[in-house]
Amino acid sequence: MHPGVVTAILYCLQFSRELSAEEVERIARMVLEQPIYDLTVEEQYAGIEAALAVDAWEQDLSWQPHDEPAVRDFLRRLLERLDARRPWQEPPTRSLGFDRWQEYKRGALLAHVRLYSPAQDTLHARLRTVPEDEDRLRAVVLRLRSGDEVAVVAPPLPDGYDAVLMAVPPHRPAAQVIEAFVTHTGYERERVSEAVRRRWGRGRQREGKLPPGLRPLRD
């Protein structure tokens, strides 16, 4: 049995009494809108196909309320439903990893973002401590469905609820990127405020507190 994608799907089905058409639709929406392990729809689809291509599954399914024939039938119907939803859109957000972290850490500050508790805020729950970052910043780098690529950056916990939205130039005007971020993450607009630049002495100072060690580009 193919590990990963199908196992994640089975965990989502373990409390389902019936593998109904409604459950097929629910999992199809998850594949399309909340990618498993941040895979593309094509990669998730291929994982399901690979599982169905195996004649006998070796993985123990004793924890599942549904037997193998029922699960196989469900996966076949899931592929049919995904086929019916073609052409597939990009998911609203997709994590990109930290390969370009230093560029984001010294990138353009677009907005301040107020986080809620990770239990109430799915985006906050996706933040991870950046490997080898000396300031122990937490972040997630996202590609939005709009094509914009941004990073949400927050201080370490417990004082980590005032985050910022960063981008790497060149990027679209800040207001457009912020609007795309709000649209595709589902954040309330009042939780995302564009970074204000205020004149202070000879230079400019941005309003709002920045996470430690963040070095935005100067105007």
Disulfide bonds with the S-S distance in Angstrom:
none
